[in-house]
């Protein structure tokens, strides 16, 4: 058998320079977004300034404006990044081995984990963003990026629902899409609310937040089991 000749395609200097330039540009953009996220978590969306973000990222303010000409644009970028992280978590659950109902339990566990202090700032930013966006007379600059991130989450969740219906691991005497969407939305919103309330020093839940979420999870899981 005649051996195939392997040809290594070497990138020409101009193309390699352009690729490296684009990669450096993307790294700088991500660094600014991460800095903005930290600033928004500390000062809130309204009080944070572009100068605050530049100082947090240790760059000149002109650099921040070069990547994000308007403050609204970086607000949207931060919110979209957080939702993209949610999409990654959903995708990881979808790819895990197991039945549909086991994936639903993993989703509930994910929301419980998001109630921990680690995710508190992210929850606060998203709640502030939703309120901020709703108050604007016109759509925020770049809002389609945020919408696309949320649609991505929904598409992955639709695939989890499909697994549930195909393997018969959830009860069949219900509309799977309507029921699972309602339960996940309810659980997610409730978990986010508890997470934010937990940051209020004067507010102490009785029973504990985690206990409430664990009870709600057991109720939902029992409801989903085939009869």
Secondary structure, 3 states (H helix, E strand, C coil): CCCCCCCCCCCCHHHHHHHHHHHHHHHHHHHHHHHHHHHHHHHHHHHCCHHHHHHHHCCCHHHHHHHCCCHHHHHHHHHHHHHHHHHHHHHHHHHCCCCHHHHHHHHHHHHHHCCCHHHHHHHHHHHHHHHHHHCCCCCCCCHHHHHHHHHHHHHHHHHHHHHHHHHCCCCCCCCHHHHHHHHHHHHHHHHHHHHHHCCCCCCCCCCCHHHHHHHHHHHHHHHHCCC
